[in-house]
Amino acid sequence: MKKILVLGDYSLGTWHPLYGVDAQLKRILNEYSVEITNEYQKLTLDILFDYDFIINYIDAFDKRGSSDISSLLISYVALGGVMMVVHNGIIVKKQPELEQMYGASFNGHPRHEQIKFVHAESHPLGKTIMPFEVDEEPYMFTMSNIAKVTVVMNYEYHDELYPAVWVRVFGNGKILYILPGHNAQTFKNEGFEILIRQGALWCLNEMEFPQDSIYVED
């Protein structure tokens, strides 16, 4: 059975604790062995590479993160690891090197509201996911002008489109960023569940792309 490690925070997660989210991830990804840890300070490369990919849902990086953890995550991906970064996992203002790996920096968000997520049509992964609406925080980003990212889905906000899901090759590994995921309720949305499942297949190189898609990842 494939193994997935989820990184996050419980009591120290101010806005996005793992409470409830942990159970939803295990439910959605029930065909895999999903393990949860909030002791990410104790991780090593050997531990990380014991899993098929990791999910980054860390909410307290400003309190518990460090340059050592940043270096560990960067080394993991650069050496061939795969990371699915969900919602708040991208918020690492004190570690710009992580932002560079993720391909964008977080700039805050307006109040949450019902948001529609739609295909960007630039990656075949998007064709395996249906558009969906969910009450969510409209995260705003500054996309890196150096890192190459491929946007998979956008979200509609006040008649404008903003990047919501993207993929990125980094060294010998790869990143999948997924904007939705504010709380456990989001994980119960059917469209979001499909996104997580299909994202897991992409992380595992097990996705069957639509037959009309021809895509070679750089």
N, C-alpha and C positions, 0 to 999 in steps of 0.2 A: 504494500500500500504506500502511495506517495505521501510524503510528510511535509507539512506546512507549519512554520513558526510565526506566531503573531506577537508583535512587540507593542506594548502600550502601558498605560498607567491606570491605577485604580483611585485611591483616595487623593493622590496628588494631581490627578487629571482635572484641572479646574473647569474646563468647558466640555471636554470629550472623554470622560472616563470610560474604561472598558466594561463597566457594569452593564449587562444586557447585550452589548455589542459582541462580547465573547461568545455568548450562547447562540446569537444569530449567525455568526460566522461558522460555528460548528454545524449549525443546522443547514445552512446554504451549501457548505462544502463537506457534506456528510460522507461522501465517497472517499475522502482523504482522512489521514490522521492529522488533526489540527491541534497544535499545542499552543498554549498562551503563556507569555512571561512578561512580568513587569520588572524583572531584574536584569534589564538589558545592559547594565553596567558590568555584569559578570561574564558577558559573552566573549567568545574568542572566534577566530576564523574557523578553527576545527569544528566548533559547535555549529556555527552557521552553515557550513558546508555539509553537515549531516542532514540538512533539510533540502527539499527540492526547490523551494523558494520561500521567501519571507514576506510577511505583510507588515508594513510600518504604519501603526496607528498611534505613535507616540504623541502624547499631548503635553508633556511637561519637560520638553527638551530644554527650555530656558532655566528650569530648576535643577534637572537631573542630568542633562546632557553635558558633554565635554568634548574637547578636541580629540581625546582618545576614542570616544564612541564614534565621532565623526570620521576619524581615520579608519576605524574598523569597518564601518558601513561602506565607505568609498573603496577600500581594498577589496571587500567582499564582492562588490559588483564588478569592479575593474578586472578581477581575476576570474570572472565567469559566473558570478552569482546573479540571481534574478530577484528583484524587489517590486512588489506591488505596494505603492504608497497611496493610502486612502485618506482623503479629507485633510485632517489636521496634521498628518505625518509630514507635510511639506513645510510646516511652520518652524523654521530653524534660523531665526534672524541673527543669532550670534555665531553661526557657522556658514558663511557665504560659500565655502567650498562644497557644502552639501547642496545648497541652492543651485550651484552650477551643475552638479551631477543630476539633479532633478529636472533642470532645464528651465526653471522659473523661480521667482521669489514672490512670496505672499505679501499683498499690500492692504490687507484688511477686507471688510465686507460690509455692505448695507444690511439692514434688518432682513431676517429670513422671510421668505414668502413662497408661494407656489411657483415652481420654476419648471420649464419644459426643457428636456435634454434631447438633442436631435443629432442626426448623423452629420459628420463633417465631410464624408465621401472621399477622404484622402487615404484611407487605410481599410483593407478588407475586414478587419476586426469589427468595424462599425456596421457592416452589412449583416453581422450575426446578432446584432442587438437591436431591439425595437425602441423607438422613441418612447419616452415616459415622462410623467410629471410627478413631482414630489415636493413637499414643503422642505426647503433647504436654504442654507446660507449661500448667497451669490459671491463666492470668493473672487477677488480681483487679483490679477498677477501682472508682474512685469516679466515677459518672456525673455529669456537670454538671447542676446544677439550673436552669441558664439555657439552655444549648444544647438545641435540639430534635433528638433523634436518633430514628430508627425502627429497632428491633431486627429483624434478618432471621433470625438463628439464635442459639440458646442452646447452652451445653454443660452436660451433666449432671455434677455433682461431689458425691459423698456425699449423694445424694437431694435435691439442690438444683439449681435452674437459674440460670445466670449468663450475661450477655450475651457473645456471641462474634463476631457479625458485625452491623454496623449501617451505616446510611446517614445522611448529614446534608447538608443544603443550607447553604452558607456564602456569603453575598453572592450573586454571580452564578455561583458554581461549586458543586462538590459533592465530598463525601468518601465513600469506602467503606472501612471498617475491617474487616480479616479477622484473627482471633486466631491460627489455626494458621500454622505456617511456621518452626518452630524450626530445622530443618536440611533438607538436600537430601532426606533420606529421607521427610519429610512430603510433599514435592512429588510423590512417586511414588505416593501414595495416590489411588486412583481418585476417591473422593468429593471430595477436596481439589482434584484437577485440574479436576473439573467446576465447583467453586466459583470457581476462578481464571478459567476460561474464561467462565462466565456473568457473573462480576464485570466482566470486560473488556467484554463486550457492554453491560452496564449503564453502564459508564463512557463508552462510545462512543455511547450512545443508540440502540443497534441491537438491543436485546432485544425479542423477541416474548413479551409476557406471556401467561400462560394466559387462555383466553377467558372464564373465569368470574371474572377479576380486573378490578375497576374501581379504578384508583388514579390520583389526581392529586397530584403532588408540590407542596408549598407552595413 
